């Protein structure tokens, strides 16, 4: 998290998430499926990106995967 210049309050920076199958943006983060294509998704427990169902570890950070 970043801090704003005038205060000590952190500024939340949201990462965009994309479906690994249809590459559409996942608008409601952490849903168990992609709205446009309907595929059930898995997420990395460390970096929170959506990953293909057949992946065993996160392709971005190597973290554990979890089903939502």
C-alpha positions in Angstrom: 0.0 0.0 0.0 1.1 3.5 -0.7 0.6 6.6 1.5 -0.8 9.8 0.2 1.4 12.8 0.4 -0.7 14.9 2.8 -1.7 12.2 5.2 -0.5 8.9 6.8 -3.5 7.0 5.5 -2.6 4.2 3.1 -4.0 4.3 -0.5 -5.4 1.0 -1.7 -4.1 0.1 -5.2 -6.3 -2.5 -6.9 -4.8 -4.8 -9.5 -6.9 -5.8 -12.4 -7.6 -9.5 -12.7 -8.1 -11.3 -16.0 -9.5 -14.7 -16.8 -6.7 -17.1 -17.9 -9.1 -18.6 -20.5 -10.9 -15.8 -22.2 -8.7 -13.0 -21.0 -11.7 -10.8 -20.1 -11.3 -8.6 -16.9 -12.8 -10.2 -13.8 -14.9 -7.4 -12.5 -15.9 -8.8 -9.2 -12.7 -10.1 -7.7 -12.7 -13.5 -6.0 -15.8 -15.0 -7.6 -15.5 -18.7 -8.2 -16.1 -18.3 -11.9 -15.5 -15.9 -14.8 -18.7 -14.1 -15.7 -18.1 -13.8 -19.5 -17.0 -17.5 -20.2 -18.4 -19.2 -17.1 -15.2 -21.2 -16.3 -14.5 -22.1 -12.6 -11.4 -20.3 -11.5 -8.6 -21.0 -9.0 -6.6 -18.2 -7.3 -3.1 -17.9 -5.9 -3.2 -17.5 -2.1 -0.2 -15.1 -2.3 -0.7 -12.7 -5.2 -4.5 -13.4 -5.8 -4.4 -13.7 -9.5 -6.8 -16.1 -11.3 -4.9 -19.1 -12.7 -5.8 -22.0 -15.0 -7.6 -24.9 -13.3 -4.8 -27.4 -14.3 -2.0 -25.3 -12.8 -0.4 -26.8 -9.7 1.4 -23.6 -8.6 1.0 -19.9 -9.5 2.8 -19.1 -12.8 3.5 -15.6 -11.5 4.9 -16.1 -8.0 5.0 -19.9 -7.4 2.5 -19.7 -4.6 -0.1 -22.2 -3.5 -3.4 -22.3 -5.3 -6.8 -22.3 -3.7 -10.3 -22.9 -5.0 -12.9 -20.2 -4.2 
